Amino acid sequence: MRCLVCPELGPLDTLVLEDRPDLEAGPEQVVVEVRAAGVNYVDGLIAQGRYQMKPPTPYVPGGEIAGVVTAVGDAVTGFAPGDRVLAMTGFGAFAGQVALSPLSLHRLPESLTFAQGAAFIQSYSTALFALTRRSSLTPGEWVLVLGAGGGIGLATIDVAVALGAKVIAAASSPERLAAATAMGAEATIAYESEDLKARAREISGGGVDMVVDPVGGPHAEPALRATRAFGRYCVIGFAAGPIPTVPLNQVLLNNRTVVGVDWGAWAFRDFPANQALLAELLDMVEAGRLHPATPAERPLEHGAAVMAGLLDRTIAGKVVLVP
Ligand SMILES: NC(=O)c1ccc[n+]([C@@H]2O[C@H](COP(=O)([O-])OP(=O)(O)OC[C@H]3O[C@@H](n4cnc5c(N)ncnc54)[C@H](OP(=O)(O)O)[C@@H]3O)[C@@H](O)[C@H]2O)c1
């Protein structure tokens, strides 16, 4: 099988394609032929050595896949060759095959393509975790989503609309805002050229109930100031680079709440709760309540370029690698 190997943490242009022997299923393993592997912002950070988690090298990057089961170990029940599945892999997704515990596999809903499935788990789990486990969203509330044309942004819009909220999407370009509108946002703000606080307050009639922020940087403080009394501000990530500081008087005023959201660490620590979260999302897909965007498909050899494009903001929306 072919795989994309990171020889050591550092510049992304050192990644190389390698041919490795095909995998065999251990007694408690399932081998999956990878039909698509989702590329996330964090994959590039990890490969560059800029993330808190530093895998021993060489390693194969990539954390989520969708594909078809090709072999199951003797002790495995519940899965058989031919099953369509999706999974978080930890690492190793940018490859033709992965060998996983059946506990990490989920059935890919009929309505999702392999590409949609491979780009689903991280973004949608983070969104539902933020909106329902770390905070609570009531139907009819206004949610301001920053970085709304990115992976977390689009998933958050989809989940928030499914939960009955009204979404204001904020992003940098007309293309990203158009993607957010197509996902169900009611209103948009071009936050590099418009006054984010003033426009969000105006659109929501006085202030938003919740902010979901995977971007940070200069947008954090105006977004916090755009929340109404008892507003919640979910800190998801810092794609803009610098970690923002916010004046704490703005939290005290209006009884606001700032909420940290770290889905990955929680999912690792509380496996059953995360299984329940993902089952809830897959049920929402089956019920036709979620509509994941169709990711762009690129060959495995473009992996480093895609990771770089997400980090330097030249790629918008979800991308999967097709081995
Ligand atoms: N806390 C958690 O549990 C969790 C889980 C998954 C991901 N994350 C984090 O969430 C963040 C976003 O992830 P994502 O998957 O949504 O990434 P993404 O698809 O690349 O989207 C990031 C968005 O950030 C905006 N951005 C603003 N300044 C940027 C800059 N200087 N460079 C790159 N992007 C910039 C871009 O939108 P505009 O151009 O419209 O501004 C872009 O669409 C990352 O930091 C990731 O590590 C956190």
The ligand as an SDF file (V2000), in Angstrom:
LIG
                    3D

 48 52  0  0  0  0  0  0  0  0999 V2000
  -10.8130   22.7510   20.4150 N   0  0  0  0  0  0  0  0  0  0  0  0
  -11.0290   21.6750   19.6900 C   0  0  0  0  0  0  0  0  0  0  0  0
  -11.5260   20.6700   20.1870 O   0  0  0  0  0  0  0  0  0  0  0  0
  -10.6380   21.7080   18.2400 C   0  0  0  0  0  0  0  0  0  0  0  0
  -10.9960   20.6640   17.3830 C   0  0  0  0  0  0  0  0  0  0  0  0
  -10.6490   20.7510   16.0240 C   0  0  0  0  0  0  0  0  0  0  0  0
   -9.9380   21.8660   15.5670 C   0  0  0  0  0  0  0  0  0  0  0  0
   -9.5830   22.8420   16.4500 N   0  0  0  0  0  0  0  0  0  0  0  0
   -8.8390   24.0430   16.0240 C   0  0  0  0  0  0  0  0  0  0  0  0
   -9.7530   24.9150   15.3790 O   0  0  0  0  0  0  0  0  0  0  0  0
   -9.0320   25.7290   14.4660 C   0  0  0  0  0  0  0  0  0  0  0  0
   -9.7500   25.7420   13.1210 C   0  0  0  0  0  0  0  0  0  0  0  0
   -9.8030   24.4350   12.5840 O   0  0  0  0  0  0  0  0  0  0  0  0
  -10.5430   24.1910   11.1880 P   0  0  0  0  0  0  0  0  0  0  0  0
  -10.5540   22.7280   10.9750 O   0  0  0  0  0  0  0  0  0  0  0  0
  -11.7840   24.9400   11.1290 O   0  0  0  0  0  0  0  0  0  0  0  0
   -9.4690   24.8500   10.1880 O   0  0  0  0  0  0  0  0  0  0  0  0
   -9.7240   25.4600    8.7320 P   0  0  0  0  0  0  0  0  0  0  0  0
  -10.6920   24.6310    7.9910 O   0  0  0  0  0  0  0  0  0  0  0  0
   -8.3810   25.6850    8.1500 O   0  0  0  0  0  0  0  0  0  0  0  0
  -10.4300   26.8640    9.0560 O   0  0  0  0  0  0  0  0  0  0  0  0
   -9.7630   27.8350    9.8200 C   0  0  0  0  0  0  0  0  0  0  0  0
  -10.3440   29.1870    9.5020 C   0  0  0  0  0  0  0  0  0  0  0  0
   -9.6130   30.1540   10.2440 O   0  0  0  0  0  0  0  0  0  0  0  0
   -9.6120   31.3720    9.5390 C   0  0  0  0  0  0  0  0  0  0  0  0
   -8.3190   32.0590    9.6720 N   0  0  0  0  0  0  0  0  0  0  0  0
   -8.1530   33.3160   10.1080 C   0  0  0  0  0  0  0  0  0  0  0  0
   -6.8730   33.6580   10.1040 N   0  0  0  0  0  0  0  0  0  0  0  0
   -6.1940   32.5970    9.6340 C   0  0  0  0  0  0  0  0  0  0  0  0
   -4.8030   32.3760    9.3920 C   0  0  0  0  0  0  0  0  0  0  0  0
   -3.8780   33.3220    9.6470 N   0  0  0  0  0  0  0  0  0  0  0  0
   -4.4240   31.1900    8.9050 N   0  0  0  0  0  0  0  0  0  0  0  0
   -5.3430   30.2220    8.6660 C   0  0  0  0  0  0  0  0  0  0  0  0
   -6.6920   30.3810    8.8800 N   0  0  0  0  0  0  0  0  0  0  0  0
   -7.0980   31.5710    9.3660 C   0  0  0  0  0  0  0  0  0  0  0  0
   -9.9250   31.0580    8.0820 C   0  0  0  0  0  0  0  0  0  0  0  0
  -11.1400   31.7090    7.7710 O   0  0  0  0  0  0  0  0  0  0  0  0
  -11.1780   33.2040    7.2150 P   0  0  0  0  0  0  0  0  0  0  0  0
  -10.1720   33.2730    6.0750 O   0  0  0  0  0  0  0  0  0  0  0  0
  -12.5560   33.3340    6.7790 O   0  0  0  0  0  0  0  0  0  0  0  0
  -10.7920   34.0890    8.3630 O   0  0  0  0  0  0  0  0  0  0  0  0
  -10.1700   29.5510    8.0410 C   0  0  0  0  0  0  0  0  0  0  0  0
  -11.3430   29.2240    7.3100 O   0  0  0  0  0  0  0  0  0  0  0  0
   -7.6020   25.1980   14.4120 C   0  0  0  0  0  0  0  0  0  0  0  0
   -6.8010   25.9950   15.2340 O   0  0  0  0  0  0  0  0  0  0  0  0
   -7.7440   23.7970   14.9950 C   0  0  0  0  0  0  0  0  0  0  0  0
   -6.5480   23.3540   15.5890 O   0  0  0  0  0  0  0  0  0  0  0  0
   -9.9250   22.7890   17.7650 C   0  0  0  0  0  0  0  0  0  0  0  0
  1  2  1  0
  2  3  2  0
  2  4  1  0
  4  5  1  0
  4 48  2  0
  5  6  2  0
  6  7  1  0
  7  8  2  0
  8  9  1  0
  8 48  1  0
  9 10  1  0
  9 46  1  0
 10 11  1  0
 11 12  1  0
 11 44  1  0
 12 13  1  0
 13 14  1  0
 14 15  2  0
 14 16  1  0
 14 17  1  0
 17 18  1  0
 18 19  2  0
 18 20  1  0
 18 21  1  0
 21 22  1  0
 22 23  1  0
 23 24  1  0
 23 42  1  0
 24 25  1  0
 25 26  1  0
 25 36  1  0
 26 27  1  0
 26 35  1  0
 27 28  2  0
 28 29  1  0
 29 30  1  0
 29 35  2  0
 30 31  1  0
 30 32  2  0
 32 33  1  0
 33 34  2  0
 34 35  1  0
 36 37  1  0
 36 42  1  0
 37 38  1  0
 38 39  2  0
 38 40  1  0
 38 41  1  0
 42 43  1  0
 44 45  1  0
 44 46  1  0
 46 47  1  0
M  CHG  2   8   1  16  -1
M  END
$$$$
